[in-house]
Amino acid sequence: MTFIQRVIARLPQSWYEAIRAESEEWVFTCPACGLARSVWEIGGVRYKAVSVGKRSLVWCSQCKQMRMMPLQRQPGD
Ligand SMILES: [Zn+2]
C-alpha cells in the first residue's frame, strides 16, 4: 500500500470501502500494449472526481517504460 492508501485505511470501514471501490473503477490503459490497471492498483486514489479523458504519465510494467495513458471510468462487474 502507498502512503495515501494507508491513510484511507484508517478511515471508518464504509468510507474506506467506498473510496477503494471508486478508485478501482478508474482505469489507466496503455495505448501501446493495452495493459489496463486501476488507479488503486498503481497505488493511487480517486474519489468524487469528475474529470474524464485526463491523461497521466504512468509506468507500464509490460512496456517497461513511462506512458501517457488515458484515465477512464469502467464500472466494476
Ligand atoms: Zn504498455
N, CA, C, O and the ligand as a Tripos MOL2 file, in Angstrom:
@<TRIPOS>MOLECULE
protein
  309   307    78     0     0
PROTEIN
NO_CHARGES

@<TRIPOS>ATOM
      1 N           0.8480   -1.2110    0.0000 N.3       1 MET1
      2 CA          0.0000    0.0000    0.0000 C.3       1 MET1
      3 C           0.8790    1.2550    0.0000 C.2       1 MET1
      4 O           1.9540    1.2870    0.5990 O.2       1 MET1
      5 N           0.3970    2.2590   -0.6730 N.am      2 THR2
      6 CA          1.1110    3.5340   -0.6760 C.3       2 THR2
      7 C           0.6660    4.3450    0.5380 C.2       2 THR2
      8 O          -0.2790    3.9750    1.2350 O.2       2 THR2
      9 N           1.3520    5.4410    0.7760 N.am      3 PHE3
     10 CA          1.0380    6.2860    1.9310 C.3       3 PHE3
     11 C          -0.4290    6.7170    1.9350 C.2       3 PHE3
     12 O          -1.1110    6.6050    2.9540 O.2       3 PHE3
     13 N          -0.9070    7.2080    0.7970 N.am      4 ILE4
     14 CA         -2.2970    7.6940    0.7530 C.3       4 ILE4
     15 C          -3.2750    6.5600    1.0300 C.2       4 ILE4
     16 O          -4.3070    6.7700    1.6680 O.2       4 ILE4
     17 N          -2.9590    5.3720    0.5580 N.am      5 GLN5
     18 CA         -3.8550    4.2360    0.8000 C.3       5 GLN5
     19 C          -3.8370    3.8210    2.2730 C.2       5 GLN5
     20 O          -4.8550    3.3800    2.8070 O.2       5 GLN5
     21 N          -2.6940    3.9600    2.9220 N.am      6 ARG6
     22 CA         -2.6350    3.6420    4.3620 C.3       6 ARG6
     23 C          -3.4470    4.6560    5.1680 C.2       6 ARG6
     24 O          -4.0860    4.3130    6.1630 O.2       6 ARG6
     25 N          -3.4080    5.9130    4.7190 N.am      7 VAL7
     26 CA         -4.1930    6.9470    5.4040 C.3       7 VAL7
     27 C          -5.6780    6.6090    5.2850 C.2       7 VAL7
     28 O          -6.4190    6.6910    6.2640 O.2       7 VAL7
     29 N          -6.1020    6.2330    4.0910 N.am      8 ILE8
     30 CA         -7.5100    5.9110    3.8640 C.3       8 ILE8
     31 C          -7.9250    4.6530    4.6370 C.2       8 ILE8
     32 O          -9.0770    4.5220    5.0510 O.2       8 ILE8
     33 N          -6.9910    3.7500    4.8230 N.am      9 ALA9
     34 CA         -7.2960    2.5130    5.5590 C.3       9 ALA9
     35 C          -7.6570    2.8010    7.0160 C.2       9 ALA9
     36 O          -8.2430    1.9540    7.6900 O.2       9 ALA9
     37 N          -7.3090    3.9940    7.5020 N.am     10 ARG10
     38 CA         -7.6270    4.3480    8.8930 C.3      10 ARG10
     39 C          -9.0120    4.9870    9.0170 C.2      10 ARG10
     40 O          -9.5010    5.2120   10.1240 O.2      10 ARG10
     41 N          -9.6320    5.2730    7.8840 N.am     11 LEU11
     42 CA        -10.9730    5.8690    7.9260 C.3      11 LEU11
     43 C         -11.9880    4.7960    8.3370 C.2      11 LEU11
     44 O         -11.6880    3.6020    8.3180 O.2      11 LEU11
     45 N         -13.1930    5.2410    8.7100 N.am     12 PRO12
     46 CA        -14.2410    4.2470    9.0040 C.3      12 PRO12
     47 C         -14.3730    3.2780    7.8280 C.2      12 PRO12
     48 O         -14.2360    3.6800    6.6720 O.2      12 PRO12
     49 N         -14.6350    2.0250    8.1180 N.am     13 GLN13
     50 CA        -14.6630    0.9640    7.1040 C.3      13 GLN13
     51 C         -15.5210    1.2940    5.8840 C.2      13 GLN13
     52 O         -15.1240    1.0230    4.7510 O.2      13 GLN13
     53 N         -16.7070    1.8850    6.1180 N.am     14 SER14
     54 CA        -17.6060    2.1650    4.9970 C.3      14 SER14
     55 C         -17.0030    3.2060    4.0460 C.2      14 SER14
     56 O         -17.1930    3.1210    2.8320 O.2      14 SER14
     57 N         -16.2770    4.1880    4.5940 N.am     15 TRP15
     58 CA        -15.6320    5.1970    3.7410 C.3      15 TRP15
     59 C         -14.5150    4.5480    2.9480 C.2      15 TRP15
     60 O         -14.3790    4.7500    1.7410 O.2      15 TRP15
     61 N         -13.7170    3.7620    3.6600 N.am     16 TYR16
     62 CA        -12.5930    3.0890    3.0210 C.3      16 TYR16
     63 C         -13.0830    2.2300    1.8480 C.2      16 TYR16
     64 O         -12.5070    2.2590    0.7610 O.2      16 TYR16
     65 N         -14.1460    1.4730    2.0870 N.am     17 GLU17
     66 CA        -14.6770    0.5930    1.0380 C.3      17 GLU17
     67 C         -15.1800    1.4050   -0.1610 C.2      17 GLU17
     68 O         -14.9690    1.0170   -1.3100 O.2      17 GLU17
     69 N         -15.8380    2.5220    0.1100 N.am     18 ALA18
     70 CA        -16.3900    3.3520   -0.9690 C.3      18 ALA18
     71 C         -15.2760    3.9820   -1.7990 C.2      18 ALA18
     72 O         -15.3410    4.0110   -3.0280 O.2      18 ALA18
     73 N         -14.2570    4.4840   -1.1100 N.am     19 ILE19
     74 CA        -13.1480    5.1360   -1.8140 C.3      19 ILE19
     75 C         -12.3610    4.1040   -2.6140 C.2      19 ILE19
     76 O         -11.9720    4.3520   -3.7550 O.2      19 ILE19
     77 N         -12.1350    2.9470   -2.0020 N.am     20 ARG20
     78 CA        -11.3900    1.9130   -2.7090 C.3      20 ARG20
     79 C         -12.1640    1.4310   -3.9460 C.2      20 ARG20
     80 O         -11.5860    1.2380   -5.0150 O.2      20 ARG20
     81 N         -13.4880    1.2400   -3.7810 N.am     21 ALA21
     82 CA        -14.3100    0.7600   -4.8950 C.3      21 ALA21
     83 C         -14.2580    1.7420   -6.0590 C.2      21 ALA21
     84 O         -14.1320    1.3400   -7.2160 O.2      21 ALA21
     85 N         -14.3570    3.0510   -5.7410 N.am     22 GLU22
     86 CA        -14.3400    4.0340   -6.8240 C.3      22 GLU22
     87 C         -12.9520    4.0970   -7.4770 C.2      22 GLU22
     88 O         -12.8350    4.2540   -8.6920 O.2      22 GLU22
     89 N         -11.9160    3.9750   -6.6630 N.am     23 SER23
     90 CA        -10.5520    4.0100   -7.2060 C.3      23 SER23
     91 C         -10.3010    2.8120   -8.1210 C.2      23 SER23
     92 O          -9.5090    2.8950   -9.0600 O.2      23 SER23
     93 N         -10.9700    1.7140   -7.8460 N.am     24 GLU24
     94 CA        -10.7890    0.5240   -8.6780 C.3      24 GLU24
     95 C         -11.5820    0.6120   -9.9810 C.2      24 GLU24
     96 O         -11.3180   -0.1370  -10.9220 O.2      24 GLU24
     97 N         -12.5520    1.5250  -10.0360 N.am     25 GLU25
     98 CA        -13.3270    1.6930  -11.2720 C.3      25 GLU25
     99 C         -12.5880    2.5480  -12.2900 C.2      25 GLU25
    100 O         -12.8500    2.4600  -13.4900 O.2      25 GLU25
    101 N         -11.6620    3.3790  -11.8090 N.am     26 TRP26
    102 CA        -10.9090    4.2490  -12.7120 C.3      26 TRP26
    103 C          -9.6970    3.4870  -13.2090 C.2      26 TRP26
    104 O          -8.8680    3.0270  -12.4240 O.2      26 TRP26
    105 N          -9.6040    3.3590  -14.5380 N.am     27 VAL27
    106 CA         -8.5880    2.5000  -15.1310 C.3      27 VAL27
    107 C          -7.6980    3.2570  -16.1190 C.2      27 VAL27
    108 O          -8.1810    4.0060  -16.9680 O.2      27 VAL27
    109 N          -6.3990    3.0440  -15.9870 N.am     28 PHE28
    110 CA         -5.4260    3.5670  -16.9540 C.3      28 PHE28
    111 C          -5.1670    2.4580  -17.9560 C.2      28 PHE28
    112 O          -4.8980    1.3200  -17.5710 O.2      28 PHE28
    113 N          -5.2480    2.7850  -19.2490 N.am     29 THR29
    114 CA         -4.9840    1.7810  -20.2780 C.3      29 THR29
    115 C          -3.7750    2.2190  -21.0980 C.2      29 THR29
    116 O          -3.7320    3.3430  -21.5980 O.2      29 THR29
    117 N          -2.8060    1.3380  -21.2320 N.am     30 CYS30
    118 CA         -1.6050    1.6570  -22.0060 C.3      30 CYS30
    119 C          -1.9690    1.6750  -23.4880 C.2      30 CYS30
    120 O          -2.5060    0.6920  -23.9970 O.2      30 CYS30
    121 N          -1.6820    2.7950  -24.2020 N.am     31 PRO31
    122 CA         -2.0260    2.8850  -25.6200 C.3      31 PRO31
    123 C          -1.1410    1.9950  -26.4910 C.2      31 PRO31
    124 O          -1.4930    1.7020  -27.6340 O.2      31 PRO31
    125 N          -0.0320    1.5780  -25.9770 N.am     32 ALA32
    126 CA          0.8980    0.7620  -26.7670 C.3      32 ALA32
    127 C           0.5970   -0.7280  -26.6700 C.2      32 ALA32
    128 O           0.5630   -1.4220  -27.6860 O.2      32 ALA32
    129 N           0.3800   -1.2230  -25.4580 N.am     33 CYS33
    130 CA          0.2020   -2.6750  -25.3110 C.3      33 CYS33
    131 C          -1.1930   -3.0590  -24.8230 C.2      33 CYS33
    132 O          -1.5530   -4.2360  -24.8310 O.2      33 CYS33
    133 N          -1.9720   -2.0740  -24.4020 N.am     34 GLY34
    134 CA         -3.3370   -2.3740  -23.9860 C.3      34 GLY34
    135 C          -3.4840   -2.8150  -22.5400 C.2      34 GLY34
    136 O          -4.5910   -3.1190  -22.0960 O.2      34 GLY34
    137 N          -2.3900   -2.8540  -21.8030 N.am     35 LEU35
    138 CA         -2.4540   -3.2560  -20.3930 C.3      35 LEU35
    139 C          -3.3020   -2.2410  -19.6240 C.2      35 LEU35
    140 O          -3.0650   -1.0360  -19.7020 O.2      35 LEU35
    141 N          -4.2890   -2.7390  -18.8820 N.am     36 ALA36
    142 CA         -5.1690   -1.8670  -18.1080 C.3      36 ALA36
    143 C          -5.0030   -2.1390  -16.6230 C.2      36 ALA36
    144 O          -5.0090   -3.2880  -16.1810 O.2      36 ALA36
    145 N          -4.8540   -1.0660  -15.8620 N.am     37 ARG37
    146 CA         -4.7350   -1.2080  -14.4090 C.3      37 ARG37
    147 C          -5.5050   -0.0880  -13.7360 C.2      37 ARG37
    148 O          -5.5410    1.0420  -14.2240 O.2      37 ARG37
    149 N          -6.1110   -0.4100  -12.6260 N.am     38 SER38
    150 CA         -6.9110    0.5990  -11.9430 C.3      38 SER38
    151 C          -6.0180    1.5770  -11.1850 C.2      38 SER38
    152 O          -4.8560    1.2960  -10.8910 O.2      38 SER38
    153 N          -6.5980    2.7260  -10.8820 N.am     39 VAL39
    154 CA         -5.8890    3.7270  -10.0870 C.3      39 VAL39
    155 C          -5.4260    3.1010   -8.7720 C.2      39 VAL39
    156 O          -4.3070    3.3410   -8.3190 O.2      39 VAL39
    157 N          -6.3000    2.2990   -8.1690 N.am     40 TRP40
    158 CA         -5.9540    1.6580   -6.8920 C.3      40 TRP40
    159 C          -4.7550    0.7330   -7.0480 C.2      40 TRP40
    160 O          -3.8620    0.7160   -6.2010 O.2      40 TRP40
    161 N          -4.7370   -0.0400   -8.1410 N.am     41 GLU41
    162 CA         -3.6520   -0.9920   -8.3720 C.3      41 GLU41
    163 C          -2.2980   -0.3120   -8.4670 C.2      41 GLU41
    164 O          -1.2910   -0.8670   -8.0280 O.2      41 GLU41
    165 N          -2.2680    0.8940   -9.0420 N.am     42 ILE42
    166 CA         -0.9730    1.5590   -9.1750 C.3      42 ILE42
    167 C          -0.6680    2.4170   -7.9570 C.2      42 ILE42
    168 O           0.2790    3.2040   -7.9630 O.2      42 ILE42
    169 N          -1.4760    2.2620   -6.9100 N.am     43 GLY43
    170 CA         -1.1660    2.9260   -5.6540 C.3      43 GLY43
    171 C          -1.8260    4.2730   -5.4690 C.2      43 GLY43
    172 O          -1.4730    5.0270   -4.5610 O.2      43 GLY43
    173 N          -2.7890    4.5790   -6.3330 N.am     44 GLY44
    174 CA         -3.4510    5.8740   -6.2420 C.3      44 GLY44
    175 C          -4.8400    5.7870   -5.6550 C.2      44 GLY44
    176 O          -5.3340    4.7120   -5.3140 O.2      44 GLY44
    177 N          -5.4530    6.9460   -5.5470 N.am     45 VAL45
    178 CA         -6.7980    7.0460   -5.0060 C.3      45 VAL45
    179 C          -7.5540    8.0770   -5.8250 C.2      45 VAL45
    180 O          -7.0220    9.1430   -6.1320 O.2      45 VAL45
    181 N          -8.7920    7.7610   -6.1770 N.am     46 ARG46
    182 CA         -9.6100    8.7140   -6.8970 C.3      46 ARG46
    183 C         -11.0190    8.5920   -6.3580 C.2      46 ARG46
    184 O         -11.5890    7.5020   -6.3150 O.2      46 ARG46
    185 N         -11.5790    9.7280   -5.9460 N.am     47 TYR47
    186 CA        -12.9060    9.6800   -5.3280 C.3      47 TYR47
    187 C         -13.6400   10.9810   -5.5650 C.2      47 TYR47
    188 O         -13.0800   12.0640   -5.3900 O.2      47 TYR47
    189 N         -14.8860   10.8720   -5.9600 N.am     48 LYS48
    190 CA        -15.7200   12.0470   -6.2030 C.3      48 LYS48
    191 C         -15.0610   13.0410   -7.1680 C.2      48 LYS48
    192 O         -15.1790   14.2540   -6.9990 O.2      48 LYS48
    193 N         -14.3740   12.5130   -8.1680 N.am     49 ALA49
    194 CA        -13.7400   13.3730   -9.1630 C.3      49 ALA49
    195 C         -14.5210   13.2340  -10.4520 C.2      49 ALA49
    196 O         -15.0520   12.1650  -10.7550 O.2      49 ALA49
    197 N         -14.5910   14.3080  -11.2060 N.am     50 VAL50
    198 CA        -15.4410   14.2640  -12.3820 C.3      50 VAL50
    199 C         -14.7050   14.3790  -13.7080 C.2      50 VAL50
    200 O         -15.3080   14.1510  -14.7570 O.2      50 VAL50
    201 N         -13.4370   14.7210  -13.6960 N.am     51 SER51
    202 CA        -12.7420   14.9160  -14.9680 C.3      51 SER51
    203 C         -12.6200   13.6060  -15.7270 C.2      51 SER51
    204 O         -12.3070   12.5640  -15.1530 O.2      51 SER51
    205 N         -12.8730   13.6780  -17.0300 N.am     52 VAL52
    206 CA        -12.8260   12.4950  -17.8780 C.3      52 VAL52
    207 C         -11.8820   12.7920  -19.0350 C.2      52 VAL52
    208 O         -11.8040   13.9280  -19.5030 O.2      52 VAL52
    209 N         -11.1760   11.7850  -19.4870 N.am     53 GLY53
    210 CA        -10.2810   11.9670  -20.6180 C.3      53 GLY53
    211 C          -8.9360   12.5450  -20.2270 C.2      53 GLY53
    212 O          -8.1200   12.8830  -21.0840 O.2      53 GLY53
    213 N          -8.7140   12.6550  -18.9450 N.am     54 LYS54
    214 CA         -7.4260   13.1510  -18.4640 C.3      54 LYS54
    215 C          -6.3390   12.1270  -18.7630 C.2      54 LYS54
    216 O          -6.5720   10.9210  -18.6870 O.2      54 LYS54
    217 N          -5.1560   12.6150  -19.1020 N.am     55 ARG55
    218 CA         -4.0490   11.7010  -19.3290 C.3      55 ARG55
    219 C          -2.9860   11.9210  -18.2720 C.2      55 ARG55
    220 O          -2.7320   13.0470  -17.8450 O.2      55 ARG55
    221 N          -2.3840   10.8520  -17.8700 N.am     56 SER56
    222 CA         -1.3340   10.9440  -16.8680 C.3      56 SER56
    223 C          -0.1630   10.0760  -17.2880 C.2      56 SER56
    224 O          -0.3230    9.0970  -18.0170 O.2      56 SER56
    225 N           1.0160   10.4510  -16.8120 N.am     57 LEU57
    226 CA          2.2040    9.6680  -17.0970 C.3      57 LEU57
    227 C           2.2630    8.5230  -16.0840 C.2      57 LEU57
    228 O           2.4130    8.7410  -14.8820 O.2      57 LEU57
    229 N           2.1410    7.3030  -16.6010 N.am     58 VAL58
    230 CA          2.0790    6.1260  -15.7380 C.3      58 VAL58
    231 C           3.0960    5.0880  -16.2080 C.2      58 VAL58
    232 O           3.3050    4.9060  -17.4070 O.2      58 VAL58
    233 N           3.7130    4.4250  -15.2640 N.am     59 TRP59
    234 CA          4.6690    3.3600  -15.5930 C.3      59 TRP59
    235 C           3.9030    2.1370  -16.1030 C.2      59 TRP59
    236 O           2.9790    1.6570  -15.4470 O.2      59 TRP59
    237 N           4.2970    1.6380  -17.2790 N.am     60 CYS60
    238 CA          3.6900    0.4150  -17.8060 C.3      60 CYS60
    239 C           4.6470   -0.7290  -17.5110 C.2      60 CYS60
    240 O           5.7800   -0.7370  -17.9940 O.2      60 CYS60
    241 N           4.1900   -1.7010  -16.7140 N.am     61 SER61
    242 CA          5.0530   -2.8210  -16.3280 C.3      61 SER61
    243 C           5.2610   -3.7880  -17.4840 C.2      61 SER61
    244 O           6.1540   -4.6350  -17.4450 O.2      61 SER61
    245 N           4.4250   -3.6540  -18.5180 N.am     62 GLN62
    246 CA          4.5660   -4.5530  -19.6610 C.3      62 GLN62
    247 C           5.5310   -3.9660  -20.6960 C.2      62 GLN62
    248 O           6.3730   -4.6780  -21.2440 O.2      62 GLN62
    249 N           5.4010   -2.6620  -20.9580 N.am     63 CYS63
    250 CA          6.3080   -1.9840  -21.8970 C.3      63 CYS63
    251 C           7.6420   -1.6480  -21.2300 C.2      63 CYS63
    252 O           8.6330   -1.3810  -21.9110 O.2      63 CYS63
    253 N           7.6600   -1.6620  -19.9070 N.am     64 LYS64
    254 CA          8.8420   -1.2750  -19.1350 C.3      64 LYS64
    255 C           9.2340    0.1710  -19.4140 C.2      64 LYS64
    256 O          10.4180    0.4930  -19.5100 O.2      64 LYS64
    257 N           8.2500    1.0260  -19.5410 N.am     65 GLN65
    258 CA          8.5370    2.4530  -19.6810 C.3      65 GLN65
    259 C           7.3270    3.2960  -19.3020 C.2      65 GLN65
    260 O           6.2080    2.7950  -19.1900 O.2      65 GLN65
    261 N           7.5840    4.6100  -19.1030 N.am     66 MET66
    262 CA          6.5090    5.5190  -18.7570 C.3      66 MET66
    263 C           5.6850    5.8080  -20.0090 C.2      66 MET66
    264 O           6.2370    5.9780  -21.0960 O.2      66 MET66
    265 N           4.3730    5.8620  -19.8530 N.am     67 ARG67
    266 CA          3.4910    6.1480  -20.9850 C.3      67 ARG67
    267 C           2.4520    7.1770  -20.5530 C.2      67 ARG67
    268 O           2.0590    7.2340  -19.3880 O.2      67 ARG67
    269 N           2.0120    7.9940  -21.5230 N.am     68 MET68
    270 CA          0.8830    8.8780  -21.2680 C.3      68 MET68
    271 C          -0.3730    8.0290  -21.4700 C.2      68 MET68
    272 O          -0.6580    7.6020  -22.5890 O.2      68 MET68
    273 N          -1.1130    7.7870  -20.4100 N.am     69 MET69
    274 CA         -2.2870    6.9130  -20.5010 C.3      69 MET69
    275 C          -3.5700    7.6530  -20.1910 C.2      69 MET69
    276 O          -3.6190    8.4550  -19.2580 O.2      69 MET69
    277 N          -4.6210    7.3860  -20.9730 N.am     70 PRO70
    278 CA         -5.9200    7.9810  -20.6690 C.3      70 PRO70
    279 C          -6.5220    7.3010  -19.4480 C.2      70 PRO70
    280 O          -6.3710    6.0960  -19.2490 O.2      70 PRO70
    281 N          -7.2050    8.0950  -18.6400 N.am     71 LEU71
    282 CA         -7.8820    7.5570  -17.4520 C.3      71 LEU71
    283 C          -9.3640    7.5070  -17.7530 C.2      71 LEU71
    284 O          -9.9700    8.5280  -18.0780 O.2      71 LEU71
    285 N          -9.9510    6.3250  -17.6480 N.am     72 GLN72
    286 CA        -11.3660    6.1530  -17.9720 C.3      72 GLN72
    287 C         -12.0700    5.3790  -16.8750 C.2      72 GLN72
    288 O         -11.4900    4.5090  -16.2260 O.2      72 GLN72
    289 N         -13.3500    5.7220  -16.6840 N.am     73 ARG73
    290 CA        -14.1110    5.0130  -15.6520 C.3      73 ARG73
    291 C         -14.7470    3.7660  -16.2440 C.2      73 ARG73
    292 O         -15.4580    3.8340  -17.2470 O.2      73 ARG73
    293 N         -14.4860    2.6340  -15.6160 N.am     74 GLN74
    294 CA        -15.0710    1.3700  -16.0480 C.3      74 GLN74
    295 C         -15.7750    0.7500  -14.8500 C.2      74 GLN74
    296 O         -15.1480    0.0530  -14.0520 O.2      74 GLN74
    297 N         -17.0670    0.9970  -14.7200 N.am     75 PRO75
    298 CA        -17.8030    0.4600  -13.5680 C.3      75 PRO75
    299 C         -17.5590   -1.0320  -13.3990 C.2      75 PRO75
    300 O         -17.5830   -1.7940  -14.3660 O.2      75 PRO75
    301 N         -17.3250   -1.4330  -12.1660 N.am     76 GLY76
    302 CA        -17.0000   -2.8270  -11.8830 C.3      76 GLY76
    303 C         -18.1390   -3.7910  -12.1780 C.2      76 GLY76
    304 O         -19.2860   -3.3900  -12.3770 O.2      76 GLY76
    305 N         -17.7930   -5.0670  -12.2020 N.am     77 ASP77
    306 CA        -18.7970   -6.0680  -12.5470 C.3      77 ASP77
    307 C         -19.6420   -6.5200  -11.3880 C.2      77 ASP77
    308 O         -20.5230   -7.3630  -11.5590 O.2      77 ASP77
    309 ZN          2.2700   -0.8770  -22.2120 Zn       78 ZN78
@<TRIPOS>BOND
     1     1     2 1
     2     2     3 1
     3     3     4 2
     4     3     5 am
     5     5     6 1
     6     6     7 1
     7     7     8 2
     8     7     9 am
     9     9    10 1
    10    10    11 1
    11    11    12 2
    12    11    13 am
    13    13    14 1
    14    14    15 1
    15    15    16 2
    16    15    17 am
    17    17    18 1
    18    18    19 1
    19    19    20 2
    20    19    21 am
    21    21    22 1
    22    22    23 1
    23    23    24 2
    24    23    25 am
    25    25    26 1
    26    26    27 1
    27    27    28 2
    28    27    29 am
    29    29    30 1
    30    30    31 1
    31    31    32 2
    32    31    33 am
    33    33    34 1
    34    34    35 1
    35    35    36 2
    36    35    37 am
    37    37    38 1
    38    38    39 1
    39    39    40 2
    40    39    41 am
    41    41    42 1
    42    42    43 1
    43    43    44 2
    44    43    45 am
    45    45    46 1
    46    46    47 1
    47    47    48 2
    48    47    49 am
    49    49    50 1
    50    50    51 1
    51    51    52 2
    52    51    53 am
    53    53    54 1
    54    54    55 1
    55    55    56 2
    56    55    57 am
    57    57    58 1
    58    58    59 1
    59    59    60 2
    60    59    61 am
    61    61    62 1
    62    62    63 1
    63    63    64 2
    64    63    65 am
    65    65    66 1
    66    66    67 1
    67    67    68 2
    68    67    69 am
    69    69    70 1
    70    70    71 1
    71    71    72 2
    72    71    73 am
    73    73    74 1
    74    74    75 1
    75    75    76 2
    76    75    77 am
    77    77    78 1
    78    78    79 1
    79    79    80 2
    80    79    81 am
    81    81    82 1
    82    82    83 1
    83    83    84 2
    84    83    85 am
    85    85    86 1
    86    86    87 1
    87    87    88 2
    88    87    89 am
    89    89    90 1
    90    90    91 1
    91    91    92 2
    92    91    93 am
    93    93    94 1
    94    94    95 1
    95    95    96 2
    96    95    97 am
    97    97    98 1
    98    98    99 1
    99    99   100 2
   100    99   101 am
   101   101   102 1
   102   102   103 1
   103   103   104 2
   104   103   105 am
   105   105   106 1
   106   106   107 1
   107   107   108 2
   108   107   109 am
   109   109   110 1
   110   110   111 1
   111   111   112 2
   112   111   113 am
   113   113   114 1
   114   114   115 1
   115   115   116 2
   116   115   117 am
   117   117   118 1
   118   118   119 1
   119   119   120 2
   120   119   121 am
   121   121   122 1
   122   122   123 1
   123   123   124 2
   124   123   125 am
   125   125   126 1
   126   126   127 1
   127   127   128 2
   128   127   129 am
   129   129   130 1
   130   130   131 1
   131   131   132 2
   132   131   133 am
   133   133   134 1
   134   134   135 1
   135   135   136 2
   136   135   137 am
   137   137   138 1
   138   138   139 1
   139   139   140 2
   140   139   141 am
   141   141   142 1
   142   142   143 1
   143   143   144 2
   144   143   145 am
   145   145   146 1
   146   146   147 1
   147   147   148 2
   148   147   149 am
   149   149   150 1
   150   150   151 1
   151   151   152 2
   152   151   153 am
   153   153   154 1
   154   154   155 1
   155   155   156 2
   156   155   157 am
   157   157   158 1
   158   158   159 1
   159   159   160 2
   160   159   161 am
   161   161   162 1
   162   162   163 1
   163   163   164 2
   164   163   165 am
   165   165   166 1
   166   166   167 1
   167   167   168 2
   168   167   169 am
   169   169   170 1
   170   170   171 1
   171   171   172 2
   172   171   173 am
   173   173   174 1
   174   174   175 1
   175   175   176 2
   176   175   177 am
   177   177   178 1
   178   178   179 1
   179   179   180 2
   180   179   181 am
   181   181   182 1
   182   182   183 1
   183   183   184 2
   184   183   185 am
   185   185   186 1
   186   186   187 1
   187   187   188 2
   188   187   189 am
   189   189   190 1
   190   190   191 1
   191   191   192 2
   192   191   193 am
   193   193   194 1
   194   194   195 1
   195   195   196 2
   196   195   197 am
   197   197   198 1
   198   198   199 1
   199   199   200 2
   200   199   201 am
   201   201   202 1
   202   202   203 1
   203   203   204 2
   204   203   205 am
   205   205   206 1
   206   206   207 1
   207   207   208 2
   208   207   209 am
   209   209   210 1
   210   210   211 1
   211   211   212 2
   212   211   213 am
   213   213   214 1
   214   214   215 1
   215   215   216 2
   216   215   217 am
   217   217   218 1
   218   218   219 1
   219   219   220 2
   220   219   221 am
   221   221   222 1
   222   222   223 1
   223   223   224 2
   224   223   225 am
   225   225   226 1
   226   226   227 1
   227   227   228 2
   228   227   229 am
   229   229   230 1
   230   230   231 1
   231   231   232 2
   232   231   233 am
   233   233   234 1
   234   234   235 1
   235   235   236 2
   236   235   237 am
   237   237   238 1
   238   238   239 1
   239   239   240 2
   240   239   241 am
   241   241   242 1
   242   242   243 1
   243   243   244 2
   244   243   245 am
   245   245   246 1
   246   246   247 1
   247   247   248 2
   248   247   249 am
   249   249   250 1
   250   250   251 1
   251   251   252 2
   252   251   253 am
   253   253   254 1
   254   254   255 1
   255   255   256 2
   256   255   257 am
   257   257   258 1
   258   258   259 1
   259   259   260 2
   260   259   261 am
   261   261   262 1
   262   262   263 1
   263   263   264 2
   264   263   265 am
   265   265   266 1
   266   266   267 1
   267   267   268 2
   268   267   269 am
   269   269   270 1
   270   270   271 1
   271   271   272 2
   272   271   273 am
   273   273   274 1
   274   274   275 1
   275   275   276 2
   276   275   277 am
   277   277   278 1
   278   278   279 1
   279   279   280 2
   280   279   281 am
   281   281   282 1
   282   282   283 1
   283   283   284 2
   284   283   285 am
   285   285   286 1
   286   286   287 1
   287   287   288 2
   288   287   289 am
   289   289   290 1
   290   290   291 1
   291   291   292 2
   292   291   293 am
   293   293   294 1
   294   294   295 1
   295   295   296 2
   296   295   297 am
   297   297   298 1
   298   298   299 1
   299   299   300 2
   300   299   301 am
   301   301   302 1
   302   302   303 1
   303   303   304 2
   304   303   305 am
   305   305   306 1
   306   306   307 1
   307   307   308 2
@<TRIPOS>SUBSTRUCTURE
     1 MET1         2 RESIDUE 1 A MET
     2 THR2         6 RESIDUE 1 A THR
     3 PHE3        10 RESIDUE 1 A PHE
     4 ILE4        14 RESIDUE 1 A ILE
     5 GLN5        18 RESIDUE 1 A GLN
     6 ARG6        22 RESIDUE 1 A ARG
     7 VAL7        26 RESIDUE 1 A VAL
     8 ILE8        30 RESIDUE 1 A ILE
     9 ALA9        34 RESIDUE 1 A ALA
    10 ARG10       38 RESIDUE 1 A ARG
    11 LEU11       42 RESIDUE 1 A LEU
    12 PRO12       46 RESIDUE 1 A PRO
    13 GLN13       50 RESIDUE 1 A GLN
    14 SER14       54 RESIDUE 1 A SER
    15 TRP15       58 RESIDUE 1 A TRP
    16 TYR16       62 RESIDUE 1 A TYR
    17 GLU17       66 RESIDUE 1 A GLU
    18 ALA18       70 RESIDUE 1 A ALA
    19 ILE19       74 RESIDUE 1 A ILE
    20 ARG20       78 RESIDUE 1 A ARG
    21 ALA21       82 RESIDUE 1 A ALA
    22 GLU22       86 RESIDUE 1 A GLU
    23 SER23       90 RESIDUE 1 A SER
    24 GLU24       94 RESIDUE 1 A GLU
    25 GLU25       98 RESIDUE 1 A GLU
    26 TRP26      102 RESIDUE 1 A TRP
    27 VAL27      106 RESIDUE 1 A VAL
    28 PHE28      110 RESIDUE 1 A PHE
    29 THR29      114 RESIDUE 1 A THR
    30 CYS30      118 RESIDUE 1 A CYS
    31 PRO31      122 RESIDUE 1 A PRO
    32 ALA32      126 RESIDUE 1 A ALA
    33 CYS33      130 RESIDUE 1 A CYS
    34 GLY34      134 RESIDUE 1 A GLY
    35 LEU35      138 RESIDUE 1 A LEU
    36 ALA36      142 RESIDUE 1 A ALA
    37 ARG37      146 RESIDUE 1 A ARG
    38 SER38      150 RESIDUE 1 A SER
    39 VAL39      154 RESIDUE 1 A VAL
    40 TRP40      158 RESIDUE 1 A TRP
    41 GLU41      162 RESIDUE 1 A GLU
    42 ILE42      166 RESIDUE 1 A ILE
    43 GLY43      170 RESIDUE 1 A GLY
    44 GLY44      174 RESIDUE 1 A GLY
    45 VAL45      178 RESIDUE 1 A VAL
    46 ARG46      182 RESIDUE 1 A ARG
    47 TYR47      186 RESIDUE 1 A TYR
    48 LYS48      190 RESIDUE 1 A LYS
    49 ALA49      194 RESIDUE 1 A ALA
    50 VAL50      198 RESIDUE 1 A VAL
    51 SER51      202 RESIDUE 1 A SER
    52 VAL52      206 RESIDUE 1 A VAL
    53 GLY53      210 RESIDUE 1 A GLY
    54 LYS54      214 RESIDUE 1 A LYS
    55 ARG55      218 RESIDUE 1 A ARG
    56 SER56      222 RESIDUE 1 A SER
    57 LEU57      226 RESIDUE 1 A LEU
    58 VAL58      230 RESIDUE 1 A VAL
    59 TRP59      234 RESIDUE 1 A TRP
    60 CYS60      238 RESIDUE 1 A CYS
    61 SER61      242 RESIDUE 1 A SER
    62 GLN62      246 RESIDUE 1 A GLN
    63 CYS63      250 RESIDUE 1 A CYS
    64 LYS64      254 RESIDUE 1 A LYS
    65 GLN65      258 RESIDUE 1 A GLN
    66 MET66      262 RESIDUE 1 A MET
    67 ARG67      266 RESIDUE 1 A ARG
    68 MET68      270 RESIDUE 1 A MET
    69 MET69      274 RESIDUE 1 A MET
    70 PRO70      278 RESIDUE 1 A PRO
    71 LEU71      282 RESIDUE 1 A LEU
    72 GLN72      286 RESIDUE 1 A GLN
    73 ARG73      290 RESIDUE 1 A ARG
    74 GLN74      294 RESIDUE 1 A GLN
    75 PRO75      298 RESIDUE 1 A PRO
    76 GLY76      302 RESIDUE 1 A GLY
    77 ASP77      306 RESIDUE 1 A ASP
    78 ZN78       309 GROUP 0 **** ****
